[in-house]
Amino acid sequence: ELAHPNDRPTITSFFNPSWYTGAILSAGAVFATSSMQSEWSWRLPSALQALPSVLQLLAIHFCPESPRWLLSKDRVGDAFGVLSEYHGEGIRGNEFARIEYAQI
């Protein structure tokens, strides 16, 4: 949602292939560890599959709230502030940020 409108189709198109890429990498990790004779043959693939989720849980604290969510909670100033910061080059009265705000 915070992506620039020109970049949204490209960024959105990465979502579905990411599922297949993850499935292939997971299968590769399981295959690579299938010949191990210890408990690490299942623990290592499980840990590798959990790693992206753990990283996302840590990174989410650094991401701003969605402007749409902020507006749904009547936090108008915060929503416009997020749009100004990311779409208006940090300038509070930026015209492009105002246009984006009006579209929401």
Gaussian input, Z-matrix of N, CA and C with variables (Angstrom, degrees):
# hf/3-21g

backbone

0 1
 N
 C     1     B1
 C     2     B2     1     A1
 N     3     B3     2     A2     1     D1
 C     4     B4     3     A3     2     D2
 C     5     B5     4     A4     3     D3
 N     6     B6     5     A5     4     D4
 C     7     B7     6     A6     5     D5
 C     8     B8     7     A7     6     D6
 N     9     B9     8     A8     7     D7
 C    10    B10     9     A9     8     D8
 C    11    B11    10    A10     9     D9
 N    12    B12    11    A11    10    D10
 C    13    B13    12    A12    11    D11
 C    14    B14    13    A13    12    D12
 N    15    B15    14    A14    13    D13
 C    16    B16    15    A15    14    D14
 C    17    B17    16    A16    15    D15
 N    18    B18    17    A17    16    D16
 C    19    B19    18    A18    17    D17
 C    20    B20    19    A19    18    D18
 N    21    B21    20    A20    19    D19
 C    22    B22    21    A21    20    D20
 C    23    B23    22    A22    21    D21
 N    24    B24    23    A23    22    D22
 C    25    B25    24    A24    23    D23
 C    26    B26    25    A25    24    D24
 N    27    B27    26    A26    25    D25
 C    28    B28    27    A27    26    D26
 C    29    B29    28    A28    27    D27
 N    30    B30    29    A29    28    D28
 C    31    B31    30    A30    29    D29
 C    32    B32    31    A31    30    D30
 N    33    B33    32    A32    31    D31
 C    34    B34    33    A33    32    D32
 C    35    B35    34    A34    33    D33
 N    36    B36    35    A35    34    D34
 C    37    B37    36    A36    35    D35
 C    38    B38    37    A37    36    D36
 N    39    B39    38    A38    37    D37
 C    40    B40    39    A39    38    D38
 C    41    B41    40    A40    39    D39
 N    42    B42    41    A41    40    D40
 C    43    B43    42    A42    41    D41
 C    44    B44    43    A43    42    D42
 N    45    B45    44    A44    43    D43
 C    46    B46    45    A45    44    D44
 C    47    B47    46    A46    45    D45
 N    48    B48    47    A47    46    D46
 C    49    B49    48    A48    47    D47
 C    50    B50    49    A49    48    D48
 N    51    B51    50    A50    49    D49
 C    52    B52    51    A51    50    D50
 C    53    B53    52    A52    51    D51
 N    54    B54    53    A53    52    D52
 C    55    B55    54    A54    53    D53
 C    56    B56    55    A55    54    D54
 N    57    B57    56    A56    55    D55
 C    58    B58    57    A57    56    D56
 C    59    B59    58    A58    57    D57
 N    60    B60    59    A59    58    D58
 C    61    B61    60    A60    59    D59
 C    62    B62    61    A61    60    D60
 N    63    B63    62    A62    61    D61
 C    64    B64    63    A63    62    D62
 C    65    B65    64    A64    63    D63
 N    66    B66    65    A65    64    D64
 C    67    B67    66    A66    65    D65
 C    68    B68    67    A67    66    D66
 N    69    B69    68    A68    67    D67
 C    70    B70    69    A69    68    D68
 C    71    B71    70    A70    69    D69
 N    72    B72    71    A71    70    D70
 C    73    B73    72    A72    71    D71
 C    74    B74    73    A73    72    D72
 N    75    B75    74    A74    73    D73
 C    76    B76    75    A75    74    D74
 C    77    B77    76    A76    75    D75
 N    78    B78    77    A77    76    D76
 C    79    B79    78    A78    77    D77
 C    80    B80    79    A79    78    D78
 N    81    B81    80    A80    79    D79
 C    82    B82    81    A81    80    D80
 C    83    B83    82    A82    81    D81
 N    84    B84    83    A83    82    D82
 C    85    B85    84    A84    83    D83
 C    86    B86    85    A85    84    D84
 N    87    B87    86    A86    85    D85
 C    88    B88    87    A87    86    D86
 C    89    B89    88    A88    87    D87
 N    90    B90    89    A89    88    D88
 C    91    B91    90    A90    89    D89
 C    92    B92    91    A91    90    D90
 N    93    B93    92    A92    91    D91
 C    94    B94    93    A93    92    D92
 C    95    B95    94    A94    93    D93
 N    96    B96    95    A95    94    D94
 C    97    B97    96    A96    95    D95
 C    98    B98    97    A97    96    D96
 N    99    B99    98    A98    97    D97
 C   100   B100    99    A99    98    D98
 C   101   B101   100   A100    99    D99
 N   102   B102   101   A101   100   D100
 C   103   B103   102   A102   101   D101
 C   104   B104   103   A103   102   D102
 N   105   B105   104   A104   103   D103
 C   106   B106   105   A105   104   D104
 C   107   B107   106   A106   105   D105
 N   108   B108   107   A107   106   D106
 C   109   B109   108   A108   107   D107
 C   110   B110   109   A109   108   D108
 N   111   B111   110   A110   109   D109
 C   112   B112   111   A111   110   D110
 C   113   B113   112   A112   111   D111
 N   114   B114   113   A113   112   D112
 C   115   B115   114   A114   113   D113
 C   116   B116   115   A115   114   D114
 N   117   B117   116   A116   115   D115
 C   118   B118   117   A117   116   D116
 C   119   B119   118   A118   117   D117
 N   120   B120   119   A119   118   D118
 C   121   B121   120   A120   119   D119
 C   122   B122   121   A121   120   D120
 N   123   B123   122   A122   121   D121
 C   124   B124   123   A123   122   D122
 C   125   B125   124   A124   123   D123
 N   126   B126   125   A125   124   D124
 C   127   B127   126   A126   125   D125
 C   128   B128   127   A127   126   D126
 N   129   B129   128   A128   127   D127
 C   130   B130   129   A129   128   D128
 C   131   B131   130   A130   129   D129
 N   132   B132   131   A131   130   D130
 C   133   B133   132   A132   131   D131
 C   134   B134   133   A133   132   D132
 N   135   B135   134   A134   133   D133
 C   136   B136   135   A135   134   D134
 C   137   B137   136   A136   135   D135
 N   138   B138   137   A137   136   D136
 C   139   B139   138   A138   137   D137
 C   140   B140   139   A139   138   D138
 N   141   B141   140   A140   139   D139
 C   142   B142   141   A141   140   D140
 C   143   B143   142   A142   141   D141
 N   144   B144   143   A143   142   D142
 C   145   B145   144   A144   143   D143
 C   146   B146   145   A145   144   D144
 N   147   B147   146   A146   145   D145
 C   148   B148   147   A147   146   D146
 C   149   B149   148   A148   147   D147
 N   150   B150   149   A149   148   D148
 C   151   B151   150   A150   149   D149
 C   152   B152   151   A151   150   D150
 N   153   B153   152   A152   151   D151
 C   154   B154   153   A153   152   D152
 C   155   B155   154   A154   153   D153
 N   156   B156   155   A155   154   D154
 C   157   B157   156   A156   155   D155
 C   158   B158   157   A157   156   D156
 N   159   B159   158   A158   157   D157
 C   160   B160   159   A159   158   D158
 C   161   B161   160   A160   159   D159
 N   162   B162   161   A161   160   D160
 C   163   B163   162   A162   161   D161
 C   164   B164   163   A163   162   D162
 N   165   B165   164   A164   163   D163
 C   166   B166   165   A165   164   D164
 C   167   B167   166   A166   165   D165
 N   168   B168   167   A167   166   D166
 C   169   B169   168   A168   167   D167
 C   170   B170   169   A169   168   D168
 N   171   B171   170   A170   169   D169
 C   172   B172   171   A171   170   D170
 C   173   B173   172   A172   171   D171
 N   174   B174   173   A173   172   D172
 C   175   B175   174   A174   173   D173
 C   176   B176   175   A175   174   D174
 N   177   B177   176   A176   175   D175
 C   178   B178   177   A177   176   D176
 C   179   B179   178   A178   177   D177
 N   180   B180   179   A179   178   D178
 C   181   B181   180   A180   179   D179
 C   182   B182   181   A181   180   D180
 N   183   B183   182   A182   181   D181
 C   184   B184   183   A183   182   D182
 C   185   B185   184   A184   183   D183
 N   186   B186   185   A185   184   D184
 C   187   B187   186   A186   185   D185
 C   188   B188   187   A187   186   D186
 N   189   B189   188   A188   187   D187
 C   190   B190   189   A189   188   D188
 C   191   B191   190   A190   189   D189
 N   192   B192   191   A191   190   D190
 C   193   B193   192   A192   191   D191
 C   194   B194   193   A193   192   D192
 N   195   B195   194   A194   193   D193
 C   196   B196   195   A195   194   D194
 C   197   B197   196   A196   195   D195
 N   198   B198   197   A197   196   D196
 C   199   B199   198   A198   197   D197
 C   200   B200   199   A199   198   D198
 N   201   B201   200   A200   199   D199
 C   202   B202   201   A201   200   D200
 C   203   B203   202   A202   201   D201
 N   204   B204   203   A203   202   D202
 C   205   B205   204   A204   203   D203
 C   206   B206   205   A205   204   D204
 N   207   B207   206   A206   205   D205
 C   208   B208   207   A207   206   D206
 C   209   B209   208   A208   207   D207
 N   210   B210   209   A209   208   D208
 C   211   B211   210   A210   209   D209
 C   212   B212   211   A211   210   D210
 N   213   B213   212   A212   211   D211
 C   214   B214   213   A213   212   D212
 C   215   B215   214   A214   213   D213
 N   216   B216   215   A215   214   D214
 C   217   B217   216   A216   215   D215
 C   218   B218   217   A217   216   D216
 N   219   B219   218   A218   217   D217
 C   220   B220   219   A219   218   D218
 C   221   B221   220   A220   219   D219
 N   222   B222   221   A221   220   D220
 C   223   B223   222   A222   221   D221
 C   224   B224   223   A223   222   D222
 N   225   B225   224   A224   223   D223
 C   226   B226   225   A225   224   D224
 C   227   B227   226   A226   225   D225
 N   228   B228   227   A227   226   D226
 C   229   B229   228   A228   227   D227
 C   230   B230   229   A229   228   D228
 N   231   B231   230   A230   229   D229
 C   232   B232   231   A231   230   D230
 C   233   B233   232   A232   231   D231
 N   234   B234   233   A233   232   D232
 C   235   B235   234   A234   233   D233
 C   236   B236   235   A235   234   D234
 N   237   B237   236   A236   235   D235
 C   238   B238   237   A237   236   D236
 C   239   B239   238   A238   237   D237
 N   240   B240   239   A239   238   D238
 C   241   B241   240   A240   239   D239
 C   242   B242   241   A241   240   D240
 N   243   B243   242   A242   241   D241
 C   244   B244   243   A243   242   D242
 C   245   B245   244   A244   243   D243
 N   246   B246   245   A245   244   D244
 C   247   B247   246   A246   245   D245
 C   248   B248   247   A247   246   D246
 N   249   B249   248   A248   247   D247
 C   250   B250   249   A249   248   D248
 C   251   B251   250   A250   249   D249
 N   252   B252   251   A251   250   D250
 C   253   B253   252   A252   251   D251
 C   254   B254   253   A253   252   D252
 N   255   B255   254   A254   253   D253
 C   256   B256   255   A255   254   D254
 C   257   B257   256   A256   255   D255
 N   258   B258   257   A257   256   D256
 C   259   B259   258   A258   257   D257
 C   260   B260   259   A259   258   D258
 N   261   B261   260   A260   259   D259
 C   262   B262   261   A261   260   D260
 C   263   B263   262   A262   261   D261
 N   264   B264   263   A263   262   D262
 C   265   B265   264   A264   263   D263
 C   266   B266   265   A265   264   D264
 N   267   B267   266   A266   265   D265
 C   268   B268   267   A267   266   D266
 C   269   B269   268   A268   267   D267
 N   270   B270   269   A269   268   D268
 C   271   B271   270   A270   269   D269
 C   272   B272   271   A271   270   D270
 N   273   B273   272   A272   271   D271
 C   274   B274   273   A273   272   D272
 C   275   B275   274   A274   273   D273
 N   276   B276   275   A275   274   D274
 C   277   B277   276   A276   275   D275
 C   278   B278   277   A277   276   D276
 N   279   B279   278   A278   277   D277
 C   280   B280   279   A279   278   D278
 C   281   B281   280   A280   279   D279
 N   282   B282   281   A281   280   D280
 C   283   B283   282   A282   281   D281
 C   284   B284   283   A283   282   D282
 N   285   B285   284   A284   283   D283
 C   286   B286   285   A285   284   D284
 C   287   B287   286   A286   285   D285
 N   288   B288   287   A287   286   D286
 C   289   B289   288   A288   287   D287
 C   290   B290   289   A289   288   D288
 N   291   B291   290   A290   289   D289
 C   292   B292   291   A291   290   D290
 C   293   B293   292   A292   291   D291
 N   294   B294   293   A293   292   D292
 C   295   B295   294   A294   293   D293
 C   296   B296   295   A295   294   D294
 N   297   B297   296   A296   295   D295
 C   298   B298   297   A297   296   D296
 C   299   B299   298   A298   297   D297
 N   300   B300   299   A299   298   D298
 C   301   B301   300   A300   299   D299
 C   302   B302   301   A301   300   D300
 N   303   B303   302   A302   301   D301
 C   304   B304   303   A303   302   D302
 C   305   B305   304   A304   303   D303
 N   306   B306   305   A305   304   D304
 C   307   B307   306   A306   305   D305
 C   308   B308   307   A307   306   D306
 N   309   B309   308   A308   307   D307
 C   310   B310   309   A309   308   D308
 C   311   B311   310   A310   309   D309

   B1=1.4460
   B2=1.5200
   B3=1.3027
   B4=1.4590
   B5=1.5197
   B6=1.3081
   B7=1.4607
   B8=1.5250
   B9=1.3118
   B10=1.4637
   B11=1.5281
   B12=1.3311
   B13=1.4691
   B14=1.5274
   B15=1.3212
   B16=1.4670
   B17=1.5250
   B18=1.3298
   B19=1.4619
   B20=1.5217
   B21=1.3156
   B22=1.4715
   B23=1.5232
   B24=1.3408
   B25=1.4740
   B26=1.5245
   B27=1.3186
   B28=1.4626
   B29=1.5202
   B30=1.3147
   B31=1.4623
   B32=1.5252
   B33=1.3198
   B34=1.4634
   B35=1.5256
   B36=1.3313
   B37=1.4614
   B38=1.5268
   B39=1.3197
   B40=1.4604
   B41=1.5227
   B42=1.3141
   B43=1.4629
   B44=1.5309
   B45=1.3242
   B46=1.4661
   B47=1.5240
   B48=1.3314
   B49=1.4726
   B50=1.5270
   B51=1.3108
   B52=1.4650
   B53=1.5260
   B54=1.3321
   B55=1.4722
   B56=1.5295
   B57=1.3246
   B58=1.4629
   B59=1.5208
   B60=1.3126
   B61=1.4620
   B62=1.5225
   B63=1.3180
   B64=1.4631
   B65=1.5184
   B66=1.3262
   B67=1.4679
   B68=1.5264
   B69=1.3189
   B70=1.4675
   B71=1.5260
   B72=1.3293
   B73=1.4630
   B74=1.5283
   B75=1.3269
   B76=1.4673
   B77=1.5205
   B78=1.3170
   B79=1.4647
   B80=1.5241
   B81=1.3232
   B82=1.4659
   B83=1.5180
   B84=1.3295
   B85=1.4672
   B86=1.5229
   B87=1.3174
   B88=1.4708
   B89=1.5267
   B90=1.3201
   B91=1.4665
   B92=1.5295
   B93=1.3300
   B94=1.4609
   B95=1.5248
   B96=1.3135
   B97=1.4706
   B98=1.5279
   B99=1.3133
   B100=1.4729
   B101=1.5260
   B102=1.3071
   B103=1.4669
   B104=1.5299
   B105=1.3165
   B106=1.4683
   B107=1.5267
   B108=1.3138
   B109=1.4628
   B110=1.5294
   B111=1.3030
   B112=1.4621
   B113=1.5273
   B114=1.3363
   B115=1.4641
   B116=1.5234
   B117=1.3240
   B118=1.4645
   B119=1.5213
   B120=1.3193
   B121=1.4646
   B122=1.5234
   B123=1.3148
   B124=1.4670
   B125=1.5277
   B126=1.3291
   B127=1.4646
   B128=1.5270
   B129=1.3119
   B130=1.4597
   B131=1.5294
   B132=1.3388
   B133=1.4694
   B134=1.5280
   B135=1.3358
   B136=1.4697
   B137=1.5208
   B138=1.3237
   B139=1.4670
   B140=1.5266
   B141=1.3179
   B142=1.4646
   B143=1.5261
   B144=1.3227
   B145=1.4620
   B146=1.5250
   B147=1.3136
   B148=1.4623
   B149=1.5236
   B150=1.3177
   B151=1.4614
   B152=1.5323
   B153=1.3455
   B154=1.4725
   B155=1.5269
   B156=1.3187
   B157=1.4669
   B158=1.5202
   B159=1.3091
   B160=1.4646
   B161=1.5226
   B162=1.3260
   B163=1.4666
   B164=1.5249
   B165=1.3165
   B166=1.4616
   B167=1.5288
   B168=1.3177
   B169=1.4679
   B170=1.5271
   B171=1.3197
   B172=1.4611
   B173=1.5301
   B174=1.3239
   B175=1.4681
   B176=1.5210
   B177=1.3189
   B178=1.4666
   B179=1.5253
   B180=1.3106
   B181=1.4650
   B182=1.5271
   B183=1.3276
   B184=1.4591
   B185=1.5233
   B186=1.3212
   B187=1.4633
   B188=1.5256
   B189=1.3262
   B190=1.4672
   B191=1.5272
   B192=1.3161
   B193=1.4625
   B194=1.5251
   B195=1.3004
   B196=1.4546
   B197=1.5238
   B198=1.3373
   B199=1.4622
   B200=1.5313
   B201=1.3165
   B202=1.4693
   B203=1.5278
   B204=1.3257
   B205=1.4588
   B206=1.5199
   B207=1.3326
   B208=1.4620
   B209=1.5219
   B210=1.3266
   B211=1.4662
   B212=1.5205
   B213=1.3276
   B214=1.4680
   B215=1.5279
   B216=1.3246
   B217=1.4689
   B218=1.5282
   B219=1.3308
   B220=1.4732
   B221=1.5245
   B222=1.3061
   B223=1.4652
   B224=1.5284
   B225=1.3206
   B226=1.4630
   B227=1.5267
   B228=1.3160
   B229=1.4620
   B230=1.5158
   B231=1.3340
   B232=1.4604
   B233=1.5239
   B234=1.3367
   B235=1.4652
   B236=1.5207
   B237=1.3194
   B238=1.4604
   B239=1.5261
   B240=1.3234
   B241=1.4607
   B242=1.5194
   B243=1.3349
   B244=1.4636
   B245=1.5217
   B246=1.3242
   B247=1.4631
   B248=1.5220
   B249=1.3153
   B250=1.4649
   B251=1.5219
   B252=1.3189
   B253=1.4643
   B254=1.5243
   B255=1.3340
   B256=1.4569
   B257=1.5245
   B258=1.3060
   B259=1.4623
   B260=1.5161
   B261=1.3041
   B262=1.4552
   B263=1.5042
   B264=1.3340
   B265=1.4606
   B266=1.5256
   B267=1.3258
   B268=1.4519
   B269=1.5101
   B270=1.3249
   B271=1.4622
   B272=1.5214
   B273=1.3137
   B274=1.4713
   B275=1.5280
   B276=1.3176
   B277=1.4571
   B278=1.5161
   B279=1.3245
   B280=1.4613
   B281=1.5249
   B282=1.3245
   B283=1.4645
   B284=1.5281
   B285=1.3177
   B286=1.4640
   B287=1.5278
   B288=1.3266
   B289=1.4706
   B290=1.5216
   B291=1.3192
   B292=1.4735
   B293=1.5255
   B294=1.3240
   B295=1.4729
   B296=1.5292
   B297=1.3270
   B298=1.4649
   B299=1.5312
   B300=1.3114
   B301=1.4610
   B302=1.5229
   B303=1.3184
   B304=1.4699
   B305=1.5272
   B306=1.3215
   B307=1.4638
   B308=1.5230
   B309=1.3103
   B310=1.4724
   B311=1.5126
   A1=110.69
   A2=117.44
   A3=119.99
   A4=112.50
   A5=116.83
   A6=119.06
   A7=110.08
   A8=114.81
   A9=120.01
   A10=107.98
   A11=118.23
   A12=120.43
   A13=114.22
   A14=117.78
   A15=119.80
   A16=112.18
   A17=116.96
   A18=121.30
   A19=113.53
   A20=118.38
   A21=120.86
   A22=113.90
   A23=119.90
   A24=117.55
   A25=112.91
   A26=117.12
   A27=120.48
   A28=110.95
   A29=116.63
   A30=120.33
   A31=110.68
   A32=117.11
   A33=121.08
   A34=111.14
   A35=117.04
   A36=119.82
   A37=112.47
   A38=118.56
   A39=120.98
   A40=112.41
   A41=118.24
   A42=121.24
   A43=112.20
   A44=117.86
   A45=120.33
   A46=113.50
   A47=119.99
   A48=117.65
   A49=113.24
   A50=117.30
   A51=120.04
   A52=111.24
   A53=116.81
   A54=119.76
   A55=110.41
   A56=116.45
   A57=120.53
   A58=111.30
   A59=116.75
   A60=120.19
   A61=110.11
   A62=116.72
   A63=120.35
   A64=112.41
   A65=116.72
   A66=120.14
   A67=111.09
   A68=116.64
   A69=120.42
   A70=110.51
   A71=116.86
   A72=119.92
   A73=111.32
   A74=116.66
   A75=120.13
   A76=111.17
   A77=116.09
   A78=119.67
   A79=110.55
   A80=116.56
   A81=120.23
   A82=111.92
   A83=116.73
   A84=120.25
   A85=110.90
   A86=116.47
   A87=119.99
   A88=110.16
   A89=116.85
   A90=120.31
   A91=110.85
   A92=116.07
   A93=119.89
   A94=112.25
   A95=117.09
   A96=119.71
   A97=112.93
   A98=117.87
   A99=120.14
   A100=112.86
   A101=117.52
   A102=119.03
   A103=112.61
   A104=117.33
   A105=120.13
   A106=109.07
   A107=116.22
   A108=120.98
   A109=112.98
   A110=117.30
   A111=119.85
   A112=109.93
   A113=114.94
   A114=119.73
   A115=112.26
   A116=116.78
   A117=120.04
   A118=111.86
   A119=117.70
   A120=119.84
   A121=111.60
   A122=118.06
   A123=120.20
   A124=111.44
   A125=117.22
   A126=119.28
   A127=112.38
   A128=117.35
   A129=120.79
   A130=112.05
   A131=120.20
   A132=118.54
   A133=112.95
   A134=116.25
   A135=119.03
   A136=111.05
   A137=116.61
   A138=120.39
   A139=110.70
   A140=117.31
   A141=120.59
   A142=111.40
   A143=116.79
   A144=119.94
   A145=111.62
   A146=117.44
   A147=120.75
   A148=112.04
   A149=117.48
   A150=121.49
   A151=113.86
   A152=120.55
   A153=118.90
   A154=113.08
   A155=116.97
   A156=119.97
   A157=111.39
   A158=117.01
   A159=120.74
   A160=110.10
   A161=116.82
   A162=120.04
   A163=111.11
   A164=116.58
   A165=120.17
   A166=111.09
   A167=117.29
   A168=120.15
   A169=111.64
   A170=116.95
   A171=120.27
   A172=111.34
   A173=116.84
   A174=121.20
   A175=112.94
   A176=117.90
   A177=120.10
   A178=111.90
   A179=117.00
   A180=120.51
   A181=112.17
   A182=116.80
   A183=121.14
   A184=112.26
   A185=117.34
   A186=121.83
   A187=109.75
   A188=117.11
   A189=118.79
   A190=110.76
   A191=115.40
   A192=120.07
   A193=109.24
   A194=115.85
   A195=121.92
   A196=110.06
   A197=117.94
   A198=119.22
   A199=112.38
   A200=117.50
   A201=120.09
   A202=110.66
   A203=116.74
   A204=119.94
   A205=110.25
   A206=116.61
   A207=120.12
   A208=110.90
   A209=117.21
   A210=120.15
   A211=111.48
   A212=117.19
   A213=119.77
   A214=111.51
   A215=116.61
   A216=121.98
   A217=111.23
   A218=116.83
   A219=123.58
   A220=112.96
   A221=116.47
   A222=121.82
   A223=108.15
   A224=114.87
   A225=122.80
   A226=111.35
   A227=117.38
   A228=120.88
   A229=112.78
   A230=115.92
   A231=119.80
   A232=111.01
   A233=116.80
   A234=120.81
   A235=110.67
   A236=116.22
   A237=119.35
   A238=110.48
   A239=117.33
   A240=121.04
   A241=112.38
   A242=116.62
   A243=120.53
   A244=109.92
   A245=116.90
   A246=119.87
   A247=111.34
   A248=117.01
   A249=120.22
   A250=111.22
   A251=115.61
   A252=119.32
   A253=111.97
   A254=116.76
   A255=119.77
   A256=114.18
   A257=118.28
   A258=120.61
   A259=112.16
   A260=117.05
   A261=120.31
   A262=113.87
   A263=116.65
   A264=122.50
   A265=112.10
   A266=116.83
   A267=121.90
   A268=114.87
   A269=117.32
   A270=121.78
   A271=108.08
   A272=117.31
   A273=122.50
   A274=113.03
   A275=119.91
   A276=121.19
   A277=114.11
   A278=117.85
   A279=121.63
   A280=111.10
   A281=115.99
   A282=121.62
   A283=111.86
   A284=117.02
   A285=119.83
   A286=110.69
   A287=117.05
   A288=120.68
   A289=110.23
   A290=116.99
   A291=119.94
   A292=111.35
   A293=116.57
   A294=120.48
   A295=109.86
   A296=116.77
   A297=120.76
   A298=110.95
   A299=116.30
   A300=121.15
   A301=110.68
   A302=116.85
   A303=120.91
   A304=111.12
   A305=117.59
   A306=120.65
   A307=111.74
   A308=116.61
   A309=119.83
   A310=108.42
   D1=-30.16
   D2=179.76
   D3=-86.01
   D4=-6.56
   D5=179.14
   D6=-66.23
   D7=147.82
   D8=176.04
   D9=-60.57
   D10=142.14
   D11=-177.54
   D12=-53.39
   D13=-33.50
   D14=178.53
   D15=-70.66
   D16=-24.69
   D17=-177.87
   D18=-95.10
   D19=-12.22
   D20=-175.15
   D21=-58.67
   D22=-44.75
   D23=179.61
   D24=-60.92
   D25=-40.45
   D26=-179.78
   D27=-66.15
   D28=-46.47
   D29=-178.61
   D30=-65.92
   D31=-41.35
   D32=179.64
   D33=-65.63
   D34=-34.48
   D35=-177.81
   D36=-70.12
   D37=-13.67
   D38=176.64
   D39=-78.79
   D40=-14.30
   D41=-174.29
   D42=-64.28
   D43=-57.12
   D44=-176.34
   D45=-65.17
   D46=-44.48
   D47=176.95
   D48=-61.94
   D49=-23.64
   D50=178.89
   D51=-64.50
   D52=-34.46
   D53=177.16
   D54=-61.73
   D55=-46.94
   D56=-177.69
   D57=-69.39
   D58=-38.04
   D59=176.99
   D60=-62.61
   D61=-44.07
   D62=177.58
   D63=-62.78
   D64=-39.62
   D65=179.32
   D66=-65.46
   D67=-40.80
   D68=179.39
   D69=-66.92
   D70=-43.59
   D71=178.43
   D72=-64.69
   D73=-38.07
   D74=177.85
   D75=-64.75
   D76=-44.32
   D77=178.27
   D78=-62.80
   D79=-39.00
   D80=177.73
   D81=-64.12
   D82=-40.01
   D83=178.59
   D84=-65.53
   D85=-41.10
   D86=178.69
   D87=-66.20
   D88=-42.75
   D89=179.26
   D90=-63.72
   D91=-42.06
   D92=-178.04
   D93=-65.65
   D94=-30.09
   D95=-178.25
   D96=-100.04
   D97=0.96
   D98=-176.03
   D99=-66.77
   D100=-23.32
   D101=-179.47
   D102=-88.92
   D103=-3.36
   D104=178.11
   D105=-70.62
   D106=143.02
   D107=-177.22
   D108=-99.00
   D109=4.45
   D110=-179.08
   D111=-108.07
   D112=179.75
   D113=177.81
   D114=-67.47
   D115=-14.71
   D116=179.11
   D117=-67.91
   D118=-12.00
   D119=178.35
   D120=-65.10
   D121=-25.10
   D122=174.89
   D123=-110.17
   D124=-26.49
   D125=-179.03
   D126=-70.30
   D127=-41.34
   D128=-178.21
   D129=-63.42
   D130=-48.75
   D131=176.33
   D132=-61.64
   D133=-36.85
   D134=178.28
   D135=-64.25
   D136=-42.45
   D137=178.97
   D138=-65.67
   D139=-41.07
   D140=179.16
   D141=-64.37
   D142=-35.73
   D143=179.17
   D144=-75.29
   D145=-26.80
   D146=178.84
   D147=-80.12
   D148=-23.28
   D149=-175.04
   D150=-56.17
   D151=-48.58
   D152=178.93
   D153=-60.77
   D154=-36.62
   D155=178.85
   D156=-67.10
   D157=-40.96
   D158=178.53
   D159=-65.02
   D160=-42.62
   D161=177.79
   D162=-61.96
   D163=-39.93
   D164=178.80
   D165=-66.42
   D166=-39.91
   D167=177.41
   D168=-62.30
   D169=-35.86
   D170=177.88
   D171=-74.17
   D172=-39.24
   D173=-175.69
   D174=-75.11
   D175=-23.29
   D176=-175.18
   D177=-63.63
   D178=-23.49
   D179=179.49
   D180=-71.51
   D181=-15.49
   D182=179.88
   D183=-100.31
   D184=-1.39
   D185=-179.74
   D186=-93.13
   D187=140.99
   D188=178.16
   D189=-74.45
   D190=159.56
   D191=175.57
   D192=-67.90
   D193=154.54
   D194=178.12
   D195=-68.14
   D196=133.60
   D197=176.80
   D198=-58.48
   D199=-35.94
   D200=178.52
   D201=-65.26
   D202=-41.97
   D203=178.45
   D204=-64.77
   D205=-43.06
   D206=179.00
   D207=-60.12
   D208=-41.42
   D209=178.12
   D210=-65.95
   D211=-36.31
   D212=179.19
   D213=-66.24
   D214=-21.24
   D215=178.04
   D216=-100.79
   D217=15.09
   D218=179.49
   D219=59.10
   D220=34.47
   D221=175.77
   D222=-104.50
   D223=66.78
   D224=-172.91
   D225=-61.58
   D226=-46.87
   D227=-178.64
   D228=-61.96
   D229=-40.56
   D230=178.60
   D231=-66.26
   D232=-40.19
   D233=179.63
   D234=-62.59
   D235=-45.40
   D236=179.58
   D237=-68.02
   D238=-33.08
   D239=177.16
   D240=-63.61
   D241=-42.19
   D242=178.11
   D243=-64.57
   D244=-44.87
   D245=178.93
   D246=-63.82
   D247=-39.24
   D248=179.03
   D249=-65.31
   D250=-39.04
   D251=-178.48
   D252=-67.82
   D253=-42.61
   D254=-173.28
   D255=-96.87
   D256=-25.19
   D257=-179.52
   D258=-112.04
   D259=-15.58
   D260=-176.40
   D261=-113.32
   D262=19.90
   D263=177.84
   D264=56.08
   D265=30.93
   D266=178.21
   D267=80.94
   D268=0.28
   D269=-179.61
   D270=-91.15
   D271=120.02
   D272=-172.90
   D273=-59.32
   D274=-38.60
   D275=-176.66
   D276=-99.34
   D277=23.26
   D278=-177.16
   D279=-59.80
   D280=136.52
   D281=-176.34
   D282=-64.87
   D283=-41.47
   D284=-178.88
   D285=-64.16
   D286=-39.61
   D287=177.51
   D288=-64.26
   D289=-37.55
   D290=177.35
   D291=-64.71
   D292=-40.43
   D293=179.06
   D294=-64.23
   D295=-45.16
   D296=177.73
   D297=-60.56
   D298=-42.16
   D299=179.31
   D300=-62.48
   D301=-42.02
   D302=179.89
   D303=-65.33
   D304=-33.32
   D305=179.86
   D306=-71.39
   D307=-29.95
   D308=179.12
   D309=-72.72

